[in-house]
Amino acid sequence: KTMTKESQPQYAAKEVDSKNWVYDLIKGDKEIVFVAEVPGPEDQVTVRLIDGILYIRGSGHFSKEVPIEATPDMGINDFKYRNGVLTLRIKKLETL
């Protein structure tokens, strides 16, 4: 006899967990502030802003994409990570 292991419930639970990820997105006239819990130490947290989408990676398999409606001339101006909470300030990039 061969036994099969059903792994579908594990994947479903992970999808549910990812859907319940909560973040704050505060849009002002001059900047956008993004705040969220991200697992892992600071050296494992990476953030990129590409074409108005914020790409966030933490430890393990944690990876999120958040559309933030940033304009092409905006970039991450400030990055803070303390006690598992990521805070980003996204502003228009200064041109020299």
C-alpha positions in Angstrom: 0.0 0.0 0.0 1.1 3.5 -0.7 -0.1 6.4 1.4 -0.5 9.9 0.1 -0.2 13.0 2.2 -2.7 15.7 1.5 -0.9 19.0 1.7 -3.8 21.2 0.4 -5.0 22.4 3.9 -1.5 23.6 4.7 -1.4 25.8 1.6 -4.9 27.1 2.2 -3.9 28.1 5.8 -0.9 30.1 4.4 -3.1 31.8 1.9 -5.6 32.8 4.6 -2.7 34.1 6.8 -1.3 36.2 4.0 -4.8 37.6 3.2 -5.1 38.7 6.9 -1.8 40.7 6.8 -2.6 44.2 8.0 -0.8 47.4 7.0 -1.4 51.1 7.2 -1.0 53.3 4.1 -1.3 57.0 4.8 -1.4 59.3 1.7 -0.6 62.9 2.2 -0.1 65.8 -0.2 3.7 65.4 -0.2 4.4 61.9 1.0 3.0 58.4 1.5 3.7 56.6 4.8 3.5 52.8 4.9 3.5 50.9 8.3 3.4 47.1 8.7 4.6 44.2 10.7 7.3 42.3 8.9 8.9 39.1 10.4 12.6 38.8 10.8 15.7 40.7 11.8 16.5 44.0 10.0 19.2 42.6 7.9 16.7 40.2 6.3 14.1 42.8 5.5 14.3 44.2 1.9 12.0 46.7 0.3 11.7 47.9 -3.3 9.4 50.4 -5.0 8.9 49.6 -8.7 6.2 51.1 -10.9 4.0 52.1 -8.0 4.2 48.7 -6.3 6.0 48.1 -3.0 7.8 44.8 -2.8 8.5 43.6 0.8 10.5 40.6 1.9 11.1 39.4 5.4 12.5 36.2 6.9 11.5 32.8 5.7 9.0 32.8 2.9 7.4 36.2 3.8 6.9 38.2 0.7 4.3 40.8 -0.1 3.4 43.2 -3.0 1.4 46.3 -2.1 0.1 48.7 -4.8 0.6 52.2 -3.4 -0.2 54.5 -6.4 3.2 56.2 -6.2 4.2 58.3 -9.2 7.4 57.4 -11.2 9.2 60.4 -9.6 8.7 59.0 -6.1 11.1 56.9 -4.0 11.6 55.5 -0.5 12.9 58.5 1.5 13.1 56.9 5.0 13.3 53.3 6.1 12.8 52.4 9.8 12.5 48.9 11.2 12.1 48.4 15.0 10.6 45.5 17.0 9.2 43.9 13.8 7.5 47.1 12.6 8.5 48.5 9.2 7.9 52.2 8.6 8.5 53.8 5.2 8.2 57.3 4.0 7.8 57.7 0.2 8.3 61.1 -1.3 9.1 62.8 -4.6 12.8 62.3 -5.3 14.8 65.6 -5.3 16.4 66.4 -8.6 19.8 68.1 -8.6 
